[in-house]
Amino acid sequence: MNWLEAISKFKMFLKIERGLSENSIESYTSDLKSFHGFIKKNKLSENPKKCNSEIIKKYIYDQSKVNSAKTQARRISGIRSFFDYLAFESFIKTNPSSLIETPKIGKKLPNSLSLNEIIKIIKNIDLSHPQGIRNRAIIETLYASGLRVSELTNLKLSNLFFKENLIKVFGKGNKQRLVPMGKFSKKYLKIYIKSERPKSKIIENNSDTVFLNRNGRQISRVMIFTIIKELAIKSNIKKNISPHTLRHSFATHLIENGADLRTIQKLLGHENIITTEIYTHLDTKHLKKIMKKFHPRNI
């Protein structure tokens, strides 16, 4: 078994056995290709069965010169999963990466926007532009429902329930959840779907896709990033923002207004509450502010 064959089999395992999304599989594959590239360049091991911990350590050391602790940790995790798979399938006896330590990563609160900044962005959408209504519906939906960018681009008309004010979302690993539809996102989704979307010459296999580009095809993740970056510049927002910033803002504003972590976990589609716990620090910070402002001994 050579490296490319092993990586190909691992990809199939991730898709069929673990049910991971294409984006997650691509992330694993990218990290393994980086590892394989290092091995090939240094002529270390032609066969993954013969790969040992020393080779992996050399790769991690090489990576530490150019990558952050977060990237290193992700790559170690990907390599470990790959060798776990080889051990599970009895291609190897033990995982050579099992004793390799992952770099410590401090939990950093993600960037979020204030409500005023969200409003600024929305006000700077030119509704007279051919894609203006669509862009307003995109921003409103990302912020009102906390969707991942891939969940937004894959959104189907058949999964919008206007009467119930709900959106059916297919998240990571094709896991399904229902999220509330915001008042403004509902308004602009309806306008876009009834008035603007039909103006596109819709490609047949995109007939059920909500958000289309000007060619009638499913809008890309890159285009969503571009729309948000341009709106941030127009709004004179200096923060480095992306579609995920709107998702973080959604969670942040819910926490600040009293929502609990379990509710946030369900709305965001986090499989594990530990993933949602990044907002715990924010929750504590907010509570301290309230305490300072309103407790009689602090006034």
Number of C-alpha atoms within 10 A of each C-alpha: 10 11 18 14 11 18 18 11 15 21 20 13 16 20 16 10 10 11 16 19 18 15 12 15 18 13 15 22 19 14 19 20 15 14 21 20 12 18 21 13 9 11 9 14 16 14 13 21 20 11 18 15 14 12 19 20 16 13 19 19 12 12 18 14 8 10 12 12 16 14 16 22 18 16 22 25 16 19 22 19 18 25 24 19 19 20 16 13 10 10 14 17 13 15 21 22 22 15 9 14 10 15 15 10 12 8 10 9 13 12 16 22 19 11 12 9 15 18 12 17 21 18 14 16 21 14 13 8 10 12 17 16 21 24 23 22 22 25 21 24 25 24 21 22 24 26 26 21 21 17 18 25 20 19 21 19 15 11 16 19 15 14 6 9 14 17 22 19 23 22 20 19 16 13 13 12 14 17 19 18 22 17 12 14 21 21 14 20 26 15 15 23 17 11 11 16 22 11 13 13 13 19 13 9 10 14 15 15 21 24 25 21 15 14 11 20 19 21 18 17 15 9 12 19 15 14 16 20 18 14 18 22 13 14 18 12 15 8 13 10 16 18 24 19 21 27 23 23 22 23 25 22 15 16 20 15 10 11 14 13 20 14 14 21 18 16 18 22 23 15 12 11 14 12 11 19 16 15 21 15 13 15 20 13 13 16 14 12 10 11 14 13 12 11 9 8 8 8 8
